[in-house]
Amino acid sequence: MKMVGVLQAQNCSIAPGSWRHPAGVTDFLTPEYFQRVGCVLEEGKFHLAVFDDRLAMPDIYNDDHREAVENGVRVVKMDLVSIITAIGMATSRIGLGITYSTT
């Protein structure tokens, strides 16, 4: 059996209130954060980490993207090439993949 982690790299945390927890991580925009993620996956015996790209604006609130753009949430994805490069510098036994738009 193969273990695959499917991840996202965006300009916000997946848990909006997580910064309030004493053990909360607030450096989720840094290379070191993604290096730690890669090391955790590798130590957990994952075979592959895949990050997805986004081609469209999210419109899950009232079927309209304006709310997301106005508040800047989940609109921007980070550069996945930089992220997997950072992870690759800190790991040696996990495969890394990304989806990337050709446009």
Residue, then its C-alpha position, 0 to 999 in steps of 0.5 A: m500500500k502506498m501512502v500519499g499526502v495531498l496538500q495545499a499551499q495558500n495564503c491562509s491557514i486551514a484553521p483560521g483560529s489556530w493562531r490562538h492555541p499556545a502550540g499553534v504554528t504561525d509560520f505557514l508562509t515560510p520554507e521552514y514550515f514546509q520543510r517540517v511538513g515534509c519531514v513529518l510525512e517522511e517520518g510517517k512513512f508516506h511515499l508521496a506528497v502532492f500539492d495542488d494548484r488552482l486555476a479559478m477563484p473560489d466561489i463557494y460563498n453565494d456562488d460568487h468569488r467577490e467575497a473571497v477576493e475582498n477578504g483575500v482568503r483562498v484566492v492565492k496559491m503559493d509557488l509550488v516549485s519553491i515549496i517542493t524545492a524547500i521540502g526536497m532540501a530537507t528530505s531524502r525518501i519521499g516523492l514530491g509532486i505538484t499539479y501546475s497550470t500550463t496557462 
